[in-house]
Amino acid sequence: MITVLDYGKDGVEVVRDPGDISDLLGHEGRLLWVDLSDPTDEDFACIAAEFDLHPLAMEDARKHGQRPKLERYPTHVFVVAYSEKLAEVDLFVGPDWLVTVRGANEDGDRWQIDEARRRFERTRVNGAAVGLLLYTILDELVDGYFRATDIAEDELETLEDRIFGEDVPDEREVQHDLFEIRRRLLHFRRAVVPLRDVINALLRREVPWIDDQTVLLLQDVYDHVLRVIDLVDTQRELMGNAVDAHLAIISNHMNEVMKTMTSWGALLLGSTLIAGIYGMNFEHMPELGWQFGYPMAIGLMVLLTVTGFVAFRRRDWL
């Protein structure tokens, strides 16, 4: 699906026929925003022809799965970024136009442009350059990262409460949740860290259509990206601590079980030794012909068992 928004001096107009795009380019004070959501091969072919997009950039936009980057071509630049849910967003940026290609993540979710569109239309002025639109999209994407880190932090706190709570948690369930959050943080970091280099390239004026006002705005986005990276690194460290704590608790629990089993085995050892001795089939053994031999052996077994039980109980082994 292709949506074409024509921003001119009289406001915004939705262009019905994407084939008219080339006729709208090159007019002073006009900005085109073309959005592709779930595009078909025909949509890609139309956009590539209207804007003369480079084949290598088009190939990356078709396949998705690219790392965040900025590539420069003679007539445009190609930017790859990701949303908070790790849905890929590809941007083709020209002198007076911008194309967004919104891909889906593993769950089929796509980044929604509605908020970015309302924000841009609320803040733009007549003749606003493409830099302001690029800043608005990137800033909306980065703002979503803070929501993702807040969710991860809440999940970490919940897991910590389960790990250190009085009730014994399901070890397999906790371990699964820990490694699931760790996997998501790893993928999220891979999507955020390279974006720092993308913003840095824009700040260095490597894109000729970025004006001074946009550079000032992008500095704020760059600062937000650095903050998100710090938050993700901190959460990854907390995740590692939670994993270590969980493994330590499991190990301590196993030691308690082994200590209890060993104590019961030691209690039975004395009785087993006495029963084994008097169970030997020798004819001449002490107490075999004594009428109190059996009660004495039973009493000795009980005495050893009770003495061992009291000793282990005092040491909190039982």
C-alpha positions in Angstrom: 0.0 0.0 0.0 1.4 3.4 -1.0 0.3 6.6 0.7 1.5 9.9 -0.9 1.4 13.1 1.2 2.0 16.4 -0.6 3.0 19.2 1.8 2.7 22.6 0.1 2.1 26.2 1.0 -1.7 25.5 1.2 -1.3 22.6 3.6 -1.2 18.9 3.0 -2.9 17.0 0.2 -3.2 13.2 -0.3 -2.1 12.2 -3.8 -4.3 9.5 -5.2 -2.2 8.4 -8.1 1.5 7.4 -7.2 2.3 7.8 -10.9 2.0 11.6 -10.4 4.9 11.7 -8.0 7.5 12.7 -10.6 5.4 15.7 -11.7 5.4 17.0 -8.1 9.1 17.0 -7.6 11.4 20.0 -7.9 8.8 22.6 -6.9 10.0 25.2 -4.4 8.2 25.0 -1.0 6.8 21.5 -1.7 7.7 18.4 0.3 6.6 14.8 -0.6 6.2 12.1 2.0 5.6 8.6 0.5 4.8 5.8 2.8 4.9 2.1 1.9 3.3 -0.4 4.2 3.3 -4.1 3.3 4.5 -3.1 -0.2 4.1 -5.4 -3.3 6.7 -5.8 -6.0 4.6 -3.3 -8.1 4.8 -0.8 -5.3 8.6 -1.1 -5.1 8.9 -0.8 -8.9 6.7 2.3 -9.0 8.7 4.1 -6.2 12.0 3.1 -7.7 11.0 4.5 -11.1 9.4 7.8 -9.7 12.4 8.7 -7.5 15.2 6.9 -9.5 16.2 4.9 -6.4 19.5 3.0 -6.4 19.0 -0.8 -7.1 21.2 -1.8 -4.1 19.2 0.3 -1.7 16.0 -1.1 -3.2 17.3 -4.7 -2.7 18.0 -3.9 1.0 14.5 -2.4 1.4 12.9 -5.5 -0.2 14.7 -8.1 1.9 14.8 -6.4 5.3 16.9 -7.7 8.2 19.5 -4.9 7.7 21.5 -3.4 10.5 20.9 0.3 11.2 23.0 2.2 8.7 23.2 5.3 6.4 24.3 4.9 2.8 24.8 7.8 0.4 23.9 7.7 -3.3 24.1 10.5 -5.9 20.5 11.6 -5.6 19.4 10.3 -2.2 20.5 8.6 1.0 19.2 5.3 2.4 18.7 5.0 6.2 17.8 1.9 8.1 16.3 2.1 11.6 14.1 0.1 13.9 11.1 0.7 16.1 10.7 -0.2 19.7 9.2 -3.6 18.7 12.1 -4.2 16.3 10.1 -3.6 13.2 12.4 -2.3 10.4 11.8 1.2 9.0 13.7 2.1 5.8 14.0 5.7 4.8 14.9 7.1 1.4 15.7 10.8 1.7 16.1 13.2 -1.2 16.3 17.0 -1.5 12.5 17.6 -1.1 11.1 14.1 -0.6 11.2 11.2 1.8 10.0 7.6 1.4 9.3 5.3 4.3 9.2 1.6 3.9 7.7 -0.1 7.0 8.5 -3.8 7.5 7.0 -6.2 10.0 8.8 -7.9 12.9 8.5 -11.5 13.9 5.0 -11.0 15.3 3.8 -9.2 12.3 3.8 -5.7 14.0 4.7 -2.6 12.0 5.7 0.8 13.2 2.7 3.2 12.9 3.3 6.6 11.4 0.2 8.3 12.7 1.8 10.0 15.7 4.8 11.1 13.6 2.5 12.5 10.9 0.4 14.5 13.5 3.6 15.8 15.1 5.1 16.9 11.8 2.0 18.6 10.6 1.6 20.4 14.0 5.2 21.7 14.0 6.0 22.3 10.4 5.9 25.7 8.8 5.4 26.6 5.2 8.4 25.5 3.1 9.6 23.2 5.8 12.7 21.3 4.6 12.9 17.5 4.5 15.3 17.6 7.4 12.5 18.4 9.8 10.5 15.4 8.6 13.6 13.1 9.0 14.1 14.4 12.5 10.5 13.9 13.5 10.6 10.2 12.3 13.9 9.5 14.0 12.8 11.2 17.2 9.6 9.2 17.3 11.5 6.0 16.8 13.9 6.8 19.6 11.2 7.9 22.0 9.7 4.5 21.6 12.9 3.0 22.8 12.3 4.5 26.3 9.0 2.7 26.4 10.7 -0.6 25.6 13.3 -0.1 28.3 10.6 0.7 30.8 8.8 -2.5 30.0 12.1 -4.5 30.3 12.8 -2.9 33.7 9.4 -3.8 35.0 9.8 -7.4 33.9 13.2 -7.5 35.5 11.8 -6.2 38.8 9.0 -8.8 38.7 11.5 -11.6 38.1 13.7 -10.4 40.9 10.7 -10.5 43.3 10.0 -14.0 42.2 13.6 -15.1 42.6 14.1 -13.6 46.1 10.5 -14.1 47.3 9.4 -16.4 50.1 7.6 -18.7 47.8 9.8 -21.1 45.8 9.4 -20.3 42.1 9.3 -22.8 39.3 12.9 -23.0 38.3 12.3 -23.8 34.7 9.8 -21.0 34.2 12.1 -18.5 35.9 15.1 -19.6 33.9 13.0 -19.4 30.6 11.9 -15.9 31.4 15.4 -14.8 32.3 16.9 -16.0 29.1 13.9 -14.6 27.1 14.5 -11.1 28.4 18.2 -11.5 27.9 17.6 -12.5 24.2 15.3 -9.5 23.7 17.8 -7.1 25.3 20.5 -8.4 23.0 18.4 -8.0 19.9 17.3 -4.5 21.0 20.9 -3.4 21.7 21.9 -4.6 18.2 19.1 -2.3 16.8 20.0 0.7 18.9 23.8 0.9 19.0 24.4 1.3 15.3 21.8 4.1 15.1 24.3 6.2 17.1 26.6 6.2 14.1 23.7 7.0 11.8 22.8 10.1 13.8 26.4 11.0 14.1 26.8 11.0 10.3 23.8 13.3 10.0 25.4 15.7 12.5 28.6 15.7 10.5 26.6 17.1 7.5 27.2 14.0 5.4 23.7 14.5 4.0 23.6 17.8 2.0 19.9 18.4 2.7 20.3 18.7 6.5 20.1 22.3 7.5 21.4 24.1 10.6 18.1 23.9 12.4 17.8 20.2 11.8 21.4 19.6 13.1 20.4 21.3 16.4 17.3 19.1 16.7 19.3 15.9 15.8 21.7 16.6 18.7 18.8 16.0 21.0 18.1 12.7 19.3 21.7 11.7 19.5 21.6 12.4 23.3 18.5 10.2 23.6 20.2 7.4 21.7 23.2 7.5 24.1 20.8 7.4 27.1 19.0 4.4 25.7 22.3 2.6 25.1 23.3 3.3 28.8 19.9 2.0 30.0 20.2 -1.2 27.9 23.7 -1.9 29.1 22.6 -1.4 32.7 19.7 -3.7 32.2 21.9 -6.3 30.7 24.2 -6.1 33.7 21.2 -6.4 36.0 20.0 -9.4 34.0 23.4 -11.1 34.4 23.3 -10.5 38.1 19.7 -11.9 38.2 20.9 -15.0 36.3 23.8 -15.5 38.7 21.6 -15.0 41.7 19.1 -17.5 40.4 21.8 -20.1 39.7 23.2 -19.5 43.2 19.8 -20.0 44.8 19.4 -23.2 42.9 22.8 -24.4 44.0 22.1 -23.5 47.6 18.8 -25.4 47.4 20.5 -28.4 46.0 23.1 -28.2 48.8 20.3 -28.2 51.4 18.7 -31.3 49.8 22.0 -33.1 49.6 22.8 -32.2 53.3 19.4 -33.5 54.4 19.8 -36.7 52.4 23.3 -37.2 53.8 22.1 -36.7 57.3 19.4 -39.3 57.0 21.9 -41.7 55.4 24.2 -41.1 58.4 21.4 -41.8 60.8 20.7 -45.2 59.2 24.4 -46.1 59.0 24.7 -47.0 62.7 21.6 -49.2 62.7 22.7 -50.8 59.4 26.2 -51.6 60.9 24.8 -53.2 64.0 22.2 -55.2 62.0 24.9 -56.3 59.5 27.2 -57.5 62.3 24.6 -59.5 64.1 23.3 -60.8 60.8 26.5 -62.7 60.1 26.2 -66.5 60.2 29.0 -67.3 62.7 28.4 -69.9 65.3 30.5 -68.4 68.1 29.6 -64.7 68.4 29.1 -62.7 71.7 25.5 -62.2 72.8 24.1 -64.7 70.3 23.0 -67.0 73.1 22.2 -64.2 75.6 18.5 -63.7 76.3 18.9 -59.9 76.3 21.0 -59.8 73.2 18.2 -58.9 70.8 16.8 -56.1 73.0 20.3 -54.8 73.5 20.9 -54.6 69.7 17.5 -52.9 69.1 18.2 -50.4 71.9 21.6 -49.7 70.6 20.2 -49.0 67.2 17.6 -46.6 68.6 20.2 -44.9 70.8 22.5 -44.2 67.8 19.6 -43.0 65.7 18.2 -40.6 68.3 21.7 -39.3 69.2 22.5 -38.6 65.5 19.0 -37.1 64.9 19.5 -34.6 67.8 23.1 -33.8 66.7 22.0 -33.1 63.1 18.9 -31.2 64.3 21.0 -28.8 66.4 23.2 -28.1 63.3 20.0 -27.4 61.3 20.8 -30.2 58.9 17.3 -31.8 59.3 
